[in-house]
Amino acid sequence: MTENRSVLIVDDDPQIRGSIERMLGASGHCVQSVADGASALATATADGQPALLILDRMLPDTDGVELLEHLRARGVRSPAIIITAHPTLDTAIEALGMQAPHYLRKPFRAEELLAAVEAALGKARHGSGEAGYLWEALRERHGFDHVMSRNAAVQRAYAAAARVARTPAPVLIEGATGTGKDFLARAIHYMSDRAERLFVPVNCGSLPDQLLTSELFGHEKGAFTSATQSKKGICEVADGGTLFLDEIGEMSMESQVKLLRFTQDLSFTRLGGTKPIEVDVRLICATNQDLQAAVREGRFREDLYYRLAVMPLRLPPLCERPEDVEPFARFFLQKHLRRHGRGPREIAPEALELLRSQQWPGNLRQLENAIQLGLLMAHGDTLRPEDLMLDG
């Protein structure tokens, strides 16, 4: 069998793309390059994936690590290298979390690129040395010791999650949009025995019924008009790892029946197929609805609820935990300061008071957006009330 030496480069800088093409072409690789994430998603598929991905950290329409997450969710398991002009531990940790244990700083020499390519193609995904250190950092970043909340209810939720993390028990996380359900789900995954396998998120509310079924369970060639080839579903992609079903309350009754069947023995049949497929996945679900009320109203199946809510966890909205505004505001400031490389390093007491006075209907997500905007608007070393552009 001929060795697959194809490489897909995703970088919006034509000079960088051209340089990598020449370096790798001279060493016998078949190189294809695109300038943005949308083109990469159209090019790399589970059934026609390259031997290697080389992704720029900052792209016009997405982030290189986020793009890799989308590719992984679609079944593209090619090893990956993240290239960046501003390497930080955060970048390396995020890349490793998406199974890209190699990252390269711009500008790089030909020998550095070739060494990274050979390492990515030739080594097991989780080697020793730097990758081992990054896995420990990844656990530390997403682990339960990292929780900044001063709120007793949130601390209880994380304490319960810590106890259940190393078990296969399904977890249901309830909370309003933006309360940190995704962060908690990832923390459970990275503190579990599945940490070195995929964490695959799916937004159940963003897909219509038939498409959701096809995405979850896959389809065989000819299953429907546009099914020109077989496709693995997300459940197969997540095999050995964690499947995170977000906005589970948005599922139709028909889709709930199919999910219930899947949860019984973690087996399914592809759309248009006849052969049962068994997988080993850990289910974590999240919703911004009161699912017990939905059960009483007949909008959510009671049997499915009890199948998913073996460990129910609730995250209260930010308006119920004002003591969390300051620690999270400081966390978000440092997070975006690392990404932008410049901006204020402190938050003025008056700005903290303004932040605490807000209701935050969008919760932590809205707070993070406010801090990021303030960082971009600020001129000095301290974030001030006028930088936040909030009503006070």
C-alpha positions as CSV (number, residue, x, y, z in Angstrom):
1,M,0.0,0.0,0.0
2,T,1.3,3.5,-0.9
3,E,2.2,5.6,2.1
4,N,-0.1,8.6,2.5
5,R,2.2,11.7,2.5
6,S,-0.5,14.3,1.9
7,V,-0.4,17.5,4.0
8,L,-3.1,20.1,4.3
9,I,-1.9,23.6,5.2
10,V,-4.4,26.2,6.6
11,D,-2.9,29.6,6.8
12,D,-4.2,33.0,5.6
13,D,-0.7,34.3,4.8
14,P,0.2,33.3,1.2
15,Q,3.9,33.7,1.9
16,I,3.8,31.2,4.8
17,R,1.7,28.8,2.7
18,G,4.1,29.0,-0.2
19,S,7.1,28.6,2.1
20,I,5.7,25.5,3.7
21,E,4.6,24.1,0.3
22,R,8.2,24.4,-1.0
23,M,9.8,22.9,2.1
24,L,7.5,19.9,2.2
25,G,7.3,19.4,-1.5
26,A,11.0,19.1,-1.7
27,S,10.9,16.3,0.9
28,G,8.4,14.3,-1.1
29,H,5.1,15.4,0.5
30,C,2.0,16.0,-1.5
31,V,0.8,19.4,-0.3
32,Q,-2.5,21.2,-0.5
33,S,-3.1,24.6,1.1
34,V,-6.2,26.8,1.9
35,A,-6.5,30.2,3.5
36,D,-9.4,29.8,6.0
37,G,-11.3,27.4,8.2
38,A,-14.3,27.0,5.9
39,S,-12.1,25.8,3.1
40,A,-10.4,23.4,5.4
41,L,-13.7,21.9,6.5
42,A,-14.7,21.4,2.9
43,T,-11.4,19.8,2.0
44,A,-10.6,17.4,4.9
45,T,-13.2,14.7,5.4
46,A,-13.3,11.5,7.5
47,D,-13.1,9.4,4.3
48,G,-10.5,11.6,2.5
49,Q,-8.3,12.9,5.3
50,P,-4.7,14.0,4.8
51,A,-1.8,12.4,6.6
52,L,-1.1,15.6,8.4
53,L,-2.7,19.0,9.2
54,I,-0.7,22.2,9.6
55,L,-3.0,24.9,11.1
56,D,-2.3,28.5,11.8
57,R,-3.4,29.6,15.3
58,M,-5.2,32.7,14.0
59,L,-7.4,32.5,10.9
60,P,-9.7,35.0,9.3
61,D,-12.9,33.1,10.2
62,T,-11.9,30.9,13.1
63,D,-9.2,29.9,15.5
64,G,-6.8,27.0,14.6
65,V,-7.6,25.1,17.8
66,E,-11.3,25.6,17.3
67,L,-11.0,24.5,13.7
68,L,-9.2,21.3,14.8
69,E,-12.1,20.6,17.3
70,H,-14.6,20.8,14.4
71,L,-12.4,18.5,12.3
72,R,-12.1,16.0,15.1
73,A,-15.9,16.1,15.6
74,R,-16.3,15.2,11.9
75,G,-14.0,12.2,12.2
76,V,-10.8,13.7,10.9
77,R,-8.1,12.1,13.1
78,S,-5.0,13.3,11.2
79,P,-2.1,14.4,13.4
80,A,-1.8,18.1,13.6
81,I,0.7,20.9,14.1
82,I,-0.4,24.3,15.3
83,I,1.8,27.2,14.1
84,T,1.7,30.5,15.9
85,A,3.5,33.8,16.1
86,H,2.6,34.1,19.9
87,P,3.1,30.7,21.5
88,T,1.9,30.4,25.1
89,L,1.3,27.5,27.4
90,D,-2.4,28.1,26.8
91,T,-1.9,27.5,23.0
92,A,0.0,24.4,23.6
93,I,-2.5,23.0,26.1
94,E,-5.5,23.8,23.9
95,A,-3.7,22.2,20.9
96,L,-2.9,19.1,22.9
97,G,-6.5,18.8,24.1
98,M,-7.5,18.6,20.5
99,Q,-4.8,15.9,19.9
100,A,-2.3,18.3,18.3
101,P,0.8,17.6,20.6
102,H,3.1,19.5,18.2
103,Y,3.2,23.3,17.9
104,L,5.7,25.5,16.0
105,R,6.6,29.1,16.5
106,K,6.8,31.6,13.6
107,P,9.2,32.3,12.0
108,F,10.7,28.8,11.8
109,R,13.5,27.3,9.8
110,A,13.1,24.4,7.3
111,E,14.8,21.9,9.6
112,E,12.4,22.9,12.5
113,L,9.4,22.4,10.3
114,L,10.6,19.0,8.9
115,A,11.5,17.8,12.4
116,A,8.0,18.7,13.6
117,V,6.4,17.0,10.6
118,E,8.4,13.8,11.2
119,A,7.6,13.9,14.9
120,A,3.9,14.3,14.3
121,L,3.8,11.5,11.7
122,G,6.1,9.2,13.5
123,K,5.3,9.3,17.2
124,A,2.4,8.0,19.2
125,R,-0.1,10.7,20.1
126,H,0.9,11.0,23.8
127,G,4.7,10.6,24.1
128,S,7.0,11.5,26.9
129,G,8.8,14.8,27.5
130,E,7.0,18.0,26.4
131,A,3.7,16.3,25.5
132,G,3.6,14.5,28.9
133,Y,4.2,17.8,30.6
134,L,1.4,19.4,28.6
135,W,-1.0,16.7,29.5
136,E,-0.4,17.4,33.1
137,A,-0.9,21.1,32.5
138,L,-4.1,20.3,30.6
139,R,-5.4,18.3,33.6
140,E,-4.4,21.2,35.9
141,R,-6.2,23.8,33.7
142,H,-9.5,21.9,33.4
143,G,-9.3,20.1,36.8
144,F,-11.4,20.9,39.8
145,D,-8.6,22.6,41.7
146,H,-8.9,25.3,39.0
147,V,-12.4,26.4,40.1
148,M,-12.4,30.1,40.9
149,S,-16.0,30.2,42.2
150,R,-16.5,31.5,45.7
151,N,-20.2,30.4,45.6
152,A,-21.1,27.5,47.9
153,A,-23.6,26.0,45.3
154,V,-21.0,26.0,42.5
155,Q,-18.4,24.5,44.9
156,R,-20.8,21.7,45.8
157,A,-21.5,21.0,42.1
158,Y,-17.7,20.8,41.4
159,A,-17.1,18.6,44.5
160,A,-19.8,16.2,43.3
161,A,-18.4,16.2,39.8
162,A,-14.9,15.4,41.1
163,R,-16.3,12.4,42.8
164,V,-18.1,11.1,39.7
165,A,-15.4,12.0,37.2
166,R,-13.5,8.7,37.3
167,T,-16.7,6.7,37.0
168,P,-18.6,5.9,33.8
169,A,-21.8,7.4,35.2
170,P,-23.8,9.8,32.9
171,V,-23.9,13.4,34.1
172,L,-26.6,16.0,33.5
173,I,-25.6,19.7,34.0
174,E,-28.4,22.2,34.3
175,G,-27.9,25.9,34.2
176,A,-28.8,29.1,32.3
177,T,-26.9,29.9,29.1
178,G,-23.4,31.1,29.9
179,T,-23.1,29.7,33.4
180,G,-20.1,27.5,32.6
181,K,-21.7,24.1,31.7
182,D,-19.2,23.5,28.9
183,F,-16.3,24.2,31.3
184,L,-17.6,21.8,33.9
185,A,-18.2,19.1,31.3
186,R,-14.6,19.5,30.0
187,A,-13.3,19.4,33.6
188,I,-15.1,16.1,34.2
189,H,-13.6,14.7,31.0
190,Y,-10.0,15.8,31.7
191,M,-10.1,14.5,35.2
192,S,-11.5,11.1,34.1
193,D,-9.7,8.0,32.8
194,R,-10.7,9.1,29.3
195,A,-8.7,12.4,29.4
196,E,-6.4,11.3,26.6
197,R,-9.2,10.5,24.3
198,L,-11.6,12.8,22.5
199,F,-14.1,15.2,24.1
200,V,-16.7,15.6,21.4
201,P,-19.3,18.4,21.9
202,V,-22.6,18.4,20.0
203,N,-25.2,21.2,20.1
204,C,-28.5,19.3,19.9
205,G,-30.5,22.5,19.4
206,S,-28.7,23.6,16.3
207,L,-29.6,20.6,14.1
208,P,-33.0,19.5,12.7
209,D,-34.1,15.9,13.5
210,Q,-32.9,14.0,10.5
211,L,-29.6,15.8,10.4
212,L,-29.1,15.3,14.1
213,T,-29.7,11.5,13.7
214,S,-27.2,11.4,10.8
215,E,-24.6,13.4,12.7
216,L,-24.9,11.3,15.9
217,F,-25.1,7.8,14.3
218,G,-23.7,8.3,10.8
219,H,-25.2,6.9,7.6
220,E,-24.4,4.4,4.9
221,K,-24.0,5.2,1.2
222,G,-27.3,5.7,-0.4
223,A,-29.2,6.2,2.8
224,F,-30.7,9.4,1.4
225,T,-30.3,11.3,-1.9
226,S,-27.1,13.2,-1.0
227,A,-25.5,10.3,0.8
228,T,-22.8,9.6,-1.9
229,Q,-20.6,7.8,0.6
230,S,-20.7,6.2,4.1
231,K,-20.0,8.5,7.0
232,K,-19.1,7.8,10.6
233,G,-21.4,9.4,13.2
234,I,-20.2,11.4,16.2
235,C,-20.8,8.5,18.5
236,E,-18.2,6.5,16.6
237,V,-15.8,9.4,16.5
238,A,-16.1,9.7,20.3
239,D,-15.5,6.0,20.9
240,G,-13.3,5.7,24.0
241,G,-13.9,9.3,25.0
242,T,-16.6,11.6,26.1
243,L,-19.7,12.6,24.2
244,F,-21.1,16.0,25.3
245,L,-24.7,16.6,24.3
246,D,-25.4,20.3,24.9
247,E,-28.9,21.7,24.9
248,I,-30.4,18.3,25.3
249,G,-33.8,19.8,26.2
250,E,-34.1,21.0,22.6
251,M,-34.3,17.4,21.2
252,S,-37.6,16.4,19.6
253,M,-39.5,13.4,21.0
254,E,-38.5,11.4,18.0
255,S,-34.8,12.1,18.6
256,Q,-35.2,11.4,22.3
257,V,-36.5,7.9,21.5
258,K,-33.4,7.2,19.4
259,L,-31.1,8.5,22.1
260,L,-32.9,6.4,24.7
261,R,-32.2,3.3,22.6
262,F,-28.5,4.2,22.4
263,T,-28.1,4.7,26.1
264,Q,-29.5,1.2,26.8
265,D,-26.4,-0.6,25.6
266,L,-24.3,2.1,23.8
267,S,-25.1,0.5,20.4
268,F,-26.7,1.9,17.3
269,T,-27.2,1.3,13.6
270,R,-26.2,3.8,11.0
271,L,-28.9,5.4,9.0
272,G,-29.6,3.1,6.1
273,G,-27.5,0.3,7.7
274,T,-28.3,-3.1,9.3
275,K,-25.2,-3.9,11.4
276,P,-25.3,-2.8,15.0
277,I,-22.2,-0.8,16.1
278,E,-21.1,-0.8,19.8
279,V,-19.1,2.0,21.2
280,D,-17.6,2.9,24.6
281,V,-18.5,6.6,25.4
282,R,-19.1,8.5,28.5
283,L,-22.3,10.7,28.2
284,I,-22.4,14.2,29.6
285,C,-25.5,16.2,28.8
286,A,-26.3,19.9,29.5
287,T,-29.4,22.0,29.2
288,N,-30.6,25.5,30.0
289,Q,-34.1,24.2,30.7
290,D,-35.7,22.7,33.8
291,L,-35.9,19.2,32.5
292,Q,-38.0,17.9,35.4
293,A,-40.6,20.5,34.5
294,A,-40.3,19.5,30.9
295,V,-41.0,15.9,32.0
296,R,-44.1,16.9,33.9
297,E,-45.3,18.9,30.8
298,G,-44.7,16.0,28.5
299,R,-41.9,17.7,26.5
300,F,-39.2,15.4,27.7
301,R,-39.3,11.6,28.2
302,E,-39.2,10.6,31.8
303,D,-37.3,7.3,31.2
304,L,-34.6,9.2,29.2
305,Y,-34.3,11.9,32.0
306,Y,-33.5,9.2,34.6
307,R,-31.1,7.5,32.2
308,L,-29.1,10.7,31.7
309,A,-29.4,12.3,35.2
310,V,-27.6,9.6,37.2
311,M,-25.5,12.6,38.5
312,P,-27.5,15.8,38.2
313,L,-25.6,19.0,38.7
314,R,-26.9,22.6,38.7
315,L,-24.9,25.8,38.1
316,P,-26.7,28.9,39.4
317,P,-26.8,32.1,37.2
318,L,-24.3,34.8,37.9
319,C,-26.9,37.1,39.4
320,E,-27.3,34.6,42.2
321,R,-23.6,34.6,43.0
322,P,-22.3,38.2,42.9
323,E,-19.2,37.0,44.9
324,D,-18.0,35.4,41.7
325,V,-17.9,38.5,39.5
326,E,-14.5,39.7,40.7
327,P,-12.5,36.4,40.5
328,F,-13.9,35.6,37.0
329,A,-13.4,39.1,35.8
330,R,-9.7,38.9,36.8
331,F,-9.5,35.4,35.2
332,F,-11.0,36.6,31.9
333,L,-8.7,39.7,31.9
334,Q,-5.6,37.5,32.2
335,K,-6.9,35.0,29.6
336,H,-7.4,37.7,26.9
337,L,-4.3,39.6,27.9
338,R,-2.3,36.4,27.0
339,R,-4.1,36.2,23.7
340,H,-3.7,39.8,22.7
341,G,-0.3,40.3,24.2
342,R,-1.0,43.8,25.4
343,G,-3.6,45.7,27.5
344,P,-4.4,46.6,31.1
345,R,-3.1,44.2,33.8
346,E,-5.3,45.4,36.6
347,I,-9.0,46.3,37.2
348,A,-9.7,49.5,39.0
349,P,-11.9,49.3,42.1
350,E,-14.5,51.5,40.5
351,A,-14.6,49.1,37.5
352,L,-15.1,46.2,39.8
353,E,-17.9,48.0,41.5
354,L,-19.6,48.7,38.1
355,L,-19.2,45.0,37.2
356,R,-20.8,43.9,40.5
357,S,-23.8,46.2,39.9
358,Q,-24.8,44.5,36.7
359,Q,-27.5,41.8,36.4
360,W,-25.6,39.7,33.7
361,P,-28.5,37.9,32.0
362,G,-25.8,36.3,29.7
363,N,-23.9,35.1,32.8
364,L,-20.2,34.3,32.6
365,R,-20.2,34.5,28.8
366,Q,-21.5,38.1,28.9
367,L,-19.0,39.0,31.6
368,E,-16.2,37.6,29.5
369,N,-17.3,39.6,26.5
370,A,-17.4,42.8,28.6
371,I,-13.9,42.2,29.9
372,Q,-12.6,41.5,26.4
373,L,-14.2,44.6,25.0
374,G,-12.8,46.7,27.9
375,L,-9.3,45.3,27.3
376,L,-9.5,46.4,23.6
377,M,-10.8,49.9,24.5
378,A,-8.4,50.6,27.4
379,H,-5.4,52.8,26.9
380,G,-3.5,52.4,30.2
381,D,-2.4,49.6,32.5
382,T,-5.6,49.6,34.4
383,L,-9.1,48.7,33.2
384,R,-11.4,51.6,34.2
385,P,-15.3,51.9,34.2
386,E,-15.3,54.0,31.0
387,D,-13.5,51.1,29.1
388,L,-16.2,48.6,29.9
389,M,-19.0,50.5,28.1
390,L,-21.6,49.4,30.6
391,D,-24.5,51.3,32.1
392,G,-23.8,52.2,35.6
